[in-house]
Amino acid sequence: MTTSELLKQYRLRANKTQKEWVGSTVSPSFYSKVEKGLNHISADNLIDLLDHNGISAANFFSELRPKRKLQYERERELINLLVDAYYQNSSSKFEQKYQI
């Protein structure tokens, strides 16, 4: 899924026109081209747009790249297991978790 496709999905879910959606973050004509994939939105404008609509950037990006979110969660889980083994002073558990 592209950024423009996801932005459009969010806007339609919010039942807003493009003008309502962008507020004063970017011009409606520019944003229309973003949704059509003709223009790219800058990171600063994207974050302003998400803020304007009360959308967490983390949630937006996790929907944009769902496979990366799953990988991140798995990595985080393994790190937590390693930290627990370390603080339990269990070298065998640590080695076992490290192998994973």
Secondary structure, DSSP 8 states (H G I E B T S, - for coil): --HHHHHHHHHHHTT--HHHHHTTSS-HHHHHHHHTTSS---HHHHHHHHHHTT--HHHHHHHHSHHHHHHHHHHHHHHHHHHHHHHTT-HHHHHHHHH-
